[in-house]
């Protein structure tokens, strides 16, 4: 599947995976669970629980576009689609995470903090990607115009 993806989407997917991993590791550090016996297993389970719904929804909502953002409008559209995917993925991921960890309930009070902090990582990464892409494509366009 990755071989069929365009370079910008492979980069987006890699960045998304790293952003989710960073979010989980920072969360574990904040909640003092890095030293737990099963910290690595919990981290992988949480990365899958958070990452899978976002990746699926981002794909369905075209947040992995056919071409990299070329304009600021394209960059804004990518971020809007990404934010929409994240808004639906976070509640889903909390339910999946609870199921994977054998927790009987999901505290909905965690939705807002989980959304805010995951957005810092995922949307922060995607904003940087979109801005650099739009600037690079704009620079290429300017070079191609006659002087």
C-alpha positions, 0 to 999 in steps of 0.5 A: 500500500505504501508503495502506491502512495505519493511521496507527500502522503508517505511523509504525512503518514510518517509524520502522523505516526510520529506525532501520535507516538509523541502524544502517547509518550508525553502523556505517559510521562505526564501521568507517570506511567513510563516506569510501569511494568507494561509501559511499552505494551500500553504505549503501543496499544494507545498508539494503535487506539489513537492512530488507527481511527485518525488514519482511517478518518483522515483517509476517508475525509481526503486529508491525504490529498492527491497532491501536496498543498500548493497554495494557502487555500490548499493548506487550509483545506488540508488542516480543516479536513485533518481537524474534522478527522481528529474531532471524530477520531478522538472520542472513538479512540478513547473507546478503543483505548478503554477496550484494549486496556480492559477499562470498564468505562470511558470518562467523557471528561477526557475527550476535551483534553485528549482532543486539545493535546492530540491536536497540538501534536497532529495538527501542529505537525500537519500545519508545519507540513502544509505551510512548508509545502505551500511555500515550496510549491510557491517558490517553484512557481515563482522560479518558472515565471519569466523575469 
